[in-house]
Amino acid sequence: MADVRKEGAARPLAAVADLFAIDAKSALADSDSLMHAVLASVPDAMIVIDENGLITLFSAAAEKLFGYNAEEILGRNVSILMPTPHREVHDGYIARYMRTGENRIIGTGRVVEGLRRDGSLFPMELAIGEAEADGHRVFTGFVKDLTERFAAEARMQELQAELTHASRLSAIGSLASALAHELNQPLTAVTNYVSAGRDMLGDMSEHTKPLVYEALDEAAKEAVRAGQIIRRLRDFVSKGEVECEIISVTKLIGDSTTLGLVGAREKGVTWSIHVEDNIGDVIADRIQIQQVLVNLMRNAIEAMEMSSQKHLTIDVHAVSGDQLKITVTDTGSGLDAEVAANLFQPFVTTKATGMGLGLSICRTITEAHGGQLEAEPGSDGGTIFWFTLNRANRGEA
Ligand code: ADP
């Protein structure tokens, strides 16, 4: 292959000099050494192509990043550095730009995938510039390898997911005895109904037959109830990928209260739940939003331990066509003044065995869902926690 780097150097180099605001004439005077110096020292990978998409310059960083030597890639179509389907359509992009001047990428950076010589892909930030020399257009591409940044972000997300999961496990741990009690109730009921049914079988008459049916129906219902609690529990403690889906708000609230209100009745807590009619669906990770609700309910129940009035209210209403607001209000102690200032910071707690992580995780979850989580004093001493979520039927209200 001809030494394109040398022969084709003058034109692209003048253009590069333009981009760097270097006097093109003086640059050209010592074009060969300047070109080599520029190519060897640009920290980001730099690639220059002509108006046919053929590579005319390939910097040392580009060689390292893509795994090609400049000698072997100069003169080849730049699409070799792109995966399908971009590879097939890139010539078309340039041709359309040359024809119409319509610009989709030049002058703006974007994150795309690069294709290495060994066939592996990597994320990269690509900034494209354009210059003209001797009536010919050249395009300069600066490539930043994002592999490490993406890996670090993925690791952060993994750690966040692990922490969120650990917090769910800890919430369930503290509920263990109340949960055992909650499960015991339907199981005891099943035992009683089945025993009564069996006793009635000994004296089967037209009169006892419907009673046996009824006892077995009730036993089945109680078994289903116990099964539901176990299913919610299993889902809640599962590790699971974060998975946003369209969920019915009514079901979300119902599922969350199964765990959130465990043992509340025994503590003398009453509750009321208002969900606005036709509130529809939200787009959310079901388990994570349940986690937020369970956390707010458990905190509310704990805050009411010493209160004479113990009432928990959950209210769901639309704030716009796009968002809805879920409010958890208690009649508890109110927020401790010191805690209130840093309520959503990790490790802020007033509880002897508290970790102080719940609310900070809840806020991370709601923000990751495009919502907001806040607290304010209630009108009669308790606390109001509210958070917003995106509605699935956005804009229809
Ligand atoms: P933890 O429950 O482990 O303390 P959280 O982050 O869930 O962690 O809560 C932090 C602190 O916020 C609690 O220790 C408590 O002082 C305060 N708090 C949370 N919810 C309420 C509430 N409903 N009423 C009063 N104080 C609350």
Boltz pocket constraint, residues with backbone or C-beta under 6 A from the ligand:
constraints:
  - pocket:
      binder: B
      contacts: [[A, 295], [A, 296], [A, 299], [A, 300], [A, 303], [A, 330], [A, 332], [A, 333], [A, 334], [A, 335], [A, 336], [A, 339], [A, 343], [A, 345], [A, 348], [A, 349], [A, 350], [A, 351], [A, 353], [A, 354], [A, 355], [A, 356], [A, 357], [A, 358], [A, 359], [A, 360], [A, 383]]
      max_distance: 6.0
